[in-house]
Amino acid sequence: MRKLLARMGWVALGSLSLTITASPTSASSLKGEVLKIDSYEGSDFADRAEIDIQGTVTDSSGEPLLGVSILVKGTTTGTITDMGGNFSLSDIPEDAVLKVSFIGFKSQEITVGGKSQLEIVLKEDTQGLEEVVVTGYTSQKRENLTGSVAIVDGDKLQDITSPNVGNMLQGKLAGVDVSASSGAPGALPKIRIRGKNSIRSSVNPIWVVDGVIWHGTPNINPADIQSISVLKDAASAALYGSRGANGVVVVTTKTAQGANTSTINVSAKTGVSLFNTGGFDISNSQEMYDLWGQFPNQNAIPDYYNEELLNTDTDWLDVGTQAGTVQDYNLSYTGTADKTRIFATGNYYNEEGSVKGYTYERMTGRVNFEYDISPKFTIKPKLAATYINTENRQHSIYDMYRNLPWDNPYGEDGKPVNPQEGDVTWYGRDNSNYLYDLQWNHSTGDTVNVMANVDFQYDITENLSFISTNNITYYEAETFSYTDPRSNSGLADNGRLYNGIGKRTTRFTNQMLSYNKAINDHTISALVAYEYNDYVYNSLSATGKGIVPGASIIGSTSEPTTIGGTKNDYAFQSYLFNANYGYKGKYNAQVSFRRDGASRFGANNKYGNFFAISGSWNISREEFFNSQAFDYLRLKASYGGVGNTPNSLYPQYELYSLNAQYNGDPAAVASTLGNDDLTWEKTYDTNIGVEFGLWNRLTGVLEVYNKSTSGLLHFVPLPDVSGYTGYFDNIGGVRNRGIEFSLGADVLSTASGFNWHLDFNIGKNDNEITELYGGKSQISGNTIIEEGENIDTWYMRKWAGVNPEDGTPQWEQINPSTGETSITGSYSAATLQKVGTSTPDFFGGLSSSMEYKGVYLNATFAYSEGAMVYQAARELFDSDGAYPTYNFMRLQEGWSRWSTDNPNATHPQPIYGGNNNAHKTSSRYLEDASYLRMRNVTLGYTIPGHITDAWKIGSLSAYFSADNLITITDYSGLDPEAAVNGDGFSPYPLPKRLTFGVNLSF
């Protein structure tokens, strides 16, 4: 097959860039002919001895390889092998180094060393199966993995411009649903790994950075990351036991590699962020005027409705949005010398939001140090720090869309007007001009996070090591809010100041014995460890009123109003065991066990046990396997249990509130009842997968899973006469079943140097509630929790369209006795029912990378299909006149308003004051939020190596990049992605970003 592909010109030249003097018609006719560039400058080989060489290239079985790329390192001189695997090169420096590469095989560098005859044997590289994957406590070759682990290299995280690494995972990993909840600078995305496993507890994965379990999401510089592994099933996450039910994101930061190296890397990126209006457009002055003219009840319209309104046409969106700047600068140093290895880095990130008035500034620093005290003893201290400053004078997205174009926010003097003063004409609702207060009122935030590790490894024997990981992290956040006495919101208190500070300390230690041994065809690895992790948080806040304009110290307030503060803590204690066995590289088995103790549970269930068992079979290693199509084929299966903890830190205790008083003395008031039997939510997970490689071009992974969670943590309310609000108990169950598929393809790799690679992934997850307390449904807002249904099921009246006879709204009504459905024009008579879910039917991503002679074009896409979102903004802006002093959204394509000439319309007749509750909550405003988004596209150029060598630098590249440039969706709101996981009313949409960047190394 390889020979056939080579004849077709599908050969690998890696990063080879050639200007070919002769152009053979086929690879088979090359016969080892040297391909040379017509001219070449900057070579330092001119004064060195030159020789002619010949050679052959074969695979490990001795079969000649056709089309192998042979390149003289540091030049553009090269050739490819002929049908017999032969090649020849003339006038080559006798100390030259040859770079040998071919798809499906490991690249090699061969020193000529004066030899005129070379025999080169290439070893198969089954698409990264030899790659070492970090899974938290252990590292394994990819081919030995028995669980479900998705991996992304750090260099694949550099496309999106964001200070948060979570955003950069979107669309890159099968089964990992990443979606932004807001486009505000620094906003965290929501990450769901194989669905939601809980109703009331956390559904977020845990993060592990360099072996340390984090409290929440780490704020880490993406440029510091070497790789990320996402542990999706119980087999891979079992060693995280009580906290692994929602998946684990394992981050490995960079360390110095190689011997006697010294490298400085500089990267700089700058650009602009533009407000993304999506499909949500509002009316201008003329459009508003024309719509009011359609109201049939003209007698109800205010007297000010006349053509003079058209003299003002304020674009509130233009007032409140901007081309916000973004800057991202990195400086790193990597050095190794004998016993010492150091990686040091610093980053500065600054972003102004596309909505005016919000600035996010972050500075990070990191030092990863390794020192060999002796051949057996290595210390590995690490120090990382992050400082974040935010300034919030952000304009109101809600007000930008709500305000009428007939109102002018500025007076003749150019200053914001105050509509609540009697001499100002204002037509909009509430007589509110948000710009008036915003000229003074603001808030700020400062966050410091310092992480220190004192790690070491002692190799007791060649096979047995003691590894110690010890971390302390200190976090401090201060917030300040200023309300000016001149502002409308500050009139009642004559101005206000708020100041709050919170401090958090987490400690983590893991002491582990690790054993690795290879005996003939057998490989054994095992670990046993003790782990402890605790957390303490303190906060203090105060509000004072009565200030002079510009005051910034809470002590300058004339009267304190509220004082607040809290303290909480938790702790985990764990014992771990893991063992792996492999035979001949064909069969692999793994068992894991973890015993966790947690402070959050009752006295009778302080400890829980979690386990997993898994195995894999490398079928392609079997003697009977003789396929010309498959490069490799693996089967794997696993089963195990992991846990989840409650959001509440003290659900097991009988709690009392101490913020009351009786006759001037402190008083305790009963709050929640304790439960000594409270324990973990437990998820039992089965995973089956197949991995394959085809024709040295395609790699794929197909997995199916079934996750059942029992003992869901619920708060059970009690009658008031009990004296308690309720108690926590383990009640209920959820099941998630799904399928995931990922595919990588080397689409093109030609002799001309053009390479094109595609990656695609898709995931589908079905969620179902299997058990609830007493089998009773639970209604929460516009959603319902019910056995047999998805966790995210919408529950509201079902829209039945417009009555064509009179333009009034209609809804469905269901007879409770017969189940018969009819149509009613009465909102109160309409039946509440299940009308869809906000869970997507499937989701995934696509990425493309092209490269030709140093020019590269990369693109990343993310998509989601089938999620239903309640477009709450339409209740106000598409209300058919119910809120006439709010701006009106323009009708989407295919929408129309009822009239006698248009009886079959999508919208009721507009009436001043509303049309028979048509704007009330119903499935009318429930929309399909499916989308396909070009998450990023980057066009860049890398300067050839011979030029950078002449310039005495390591490498140099420059690029243009665009984020969120194109979004294809039928959703009528600002952003379907932000709406699914954020606020369906007026979410901050992901901005379009345009950036330019440079990467330089010395």
Buried (B, 14 or more C-beta within 10 A) or exposed (E): EBBEBBBEBBBBBBBBBBEBEEEBEEBBEBEBBBBBBEEEEEBEBEEEEEBEBBBBBBBEEEEBBBBBBBBBBBBBBBBBBBBBBBBBBEEBBBEBBBBBBBBBBEEBEBEBEEBEEBEBBBEBBBBBBEBEBBBBBBEBBBBBBBBBBBBBEBEBBBBBBBBBBBBBBBBBBBBBBBBBBBBBBBBBBBBBBBBBBBBBBBBBBBBBBBBBBBBEBBBBBBBBBBBBBBBBBBBBBBBBBBBBBBBBBBBBBBBBEEEEEEBBBBBBBBBBBBBBBBBBBBBBBEBBBEBBEBBBEEEEBEEEBEEEBBEBBBEBBEBBBBBBEBBBBBBBBBBBEEEEBBBBBBBBBBBBBBBBBBBBBBBBBBBBBBBBEEEEEBBBBBBBBBBBBBBBBBBBBBBBBBBBBBBBBEEEEEEBBBBBEEEBEBBBBEBBBBBBBBEBBBBBBBBBBBBBBBBBBBBEEEEBBBBBBBBBBBBBBBBBBBBBBBBBBBEEBBBBBBBBBBBBBBBBBBBBBBBBEEEEEEBBBBBBBEBBBBBBBBBBBBBBBBBEEEBEEBEEBEEEBEEEEEEEBBBBBBBBBBBBBBEEBBEBBBBBBBBBBBBBBBEEBBBBBBBBBBBBBBBBBEEEEEEEEBBBBBBBBBBBBBBBBBEBBBBBBBBEEEEEEEEEEEEEEEBBBBBEEBBBBBBBBBBBBBBBBBBBBBBBBBBBBBBBBBBBBBBBEBEEEEEBBBBBBBBBBBBBBBBBBBBBBBBBBBBBBBBBBBBBBBBBBBBBBBBBEEEEBBEEEBBBBBBEBBBBBBBBBBBBBBBEEBBBBBBBBBEEEEEEEEEBBEBEEBBBBBBBBBBBEBBBBBBBBBBBBBBBBBBBBBBBBBBBBBBBBBBBBBBBBBBBBBBBBBBBEEEEBBEEEBEEBBBBBBBBBBBBBBBBBBBBBBBBBBBBBBBBBBBBBBBBBBEBBEEEBBBBBBBBBBBBBEBEBBBBBBBBBBBBBBBBBBBBBBBBBBBEBBBBBE
